[in-house]
Amino acid sequence: MKKVLVSLDEHLLERIDAAAQASGLSRSAWLAARSQEALGGPPPTKAEINRQVLAEIREILAAAPPIYGPHMPAWMEIRRLRDERAEHVDRSATRGSRSPA
């Protein structure tokens, strides 16, 4: 799938975004569907739209920074705490197993 940079009037873009949101599509999916219709081609199927939306989501997630700190998902925080505790227990066990000099 190709990406393009298009200049649009601000008010037109607002109308496009409102129509896309009302139809439950991303801006890209909405513009692609309307372009297909305008050119006389068949509108994209739901599966095609879903594939496009999933591709956009994957792109966004791939570019997103990792989540740490107060916005860290609970399972990540639990895993981090578990791993810290395991390291602490391992260090304690190692210190306790040394024979006195």
ChimeraX attribute file (.defattr): number of C-alpha atoms within 10 A of each C-alpha:
attribute: neighborCount
match mode: 1-to-1
recipient: residues
	/A:1	5
	/A:2	3
	/A:3	6
	/A:4	6
	/A:5	5
	/A:6	5
	/A:7	7
	/A:8	9
	/A:9	7
	/A:10	9
	/A:11	9
	/A:12	10
	/A:13	13
	/A:14	12
	/A:15	11
	/A:16	16
	/A:17	18
	/A:18	13
	/A:19	16
	/A:20	17
	/A:21	13
	/A:22	10
	/A:23	10
	/A:24	11
	/A:25	18
	/A:26	18
	/A:27	17
	/A:28	17
	/A:29	20
	/A:30	20
	/A:31	16
	/A:32	16
	/A:33	19
	/A:34	15
	/A:35	14
	/A:36	14
	/A:37	13
	/A:38	11
	/A:39	9
	/A:40	9
	/A:41	11
	/A:42	11
	/A:43	16
	/A:44	16
	/A:45	10
	/A:46	9
	/A:47	9
	/A:48	13
	/A:49	19
	/A:50	14
	/A:51	13
	/A:52	18
	/A:53	17
	/A:54	12
	/A:55	13
	/A:56	15
	/A:57	12
	/A:58	12
	/A:59	11
	/A:60	11
	/A:61	11
	/A:62	10
	/A:63	9
	/A:64	9
	/A:65	8
	/A:66	8
	/A:67	10
	/A:68	10
	/A:69	7
	/A:70	8
	/A:71	8
	/A:72	12
	/A:73	11
	/A:74	10
	/A:75	9
	/A:76	12
	/A:77	15
	/A:78	12
	/A:79	11
	/A:80	12
	/A:81	12
	/A:82	12
	/A:83	12
	/A:84	12
	/A:85	12
	/A:86	12
	/A:87	12
	/A:88	12
	/A:89	12
	/A:90	12
	/A:91	11
	/A:92	11
	/A:93	11
	/A:94	10
	/A:95	10
	/A:96	10
	/A:97	8
	/A:98	8
	/A:99	6
	/A:100	5
	/A:101	3
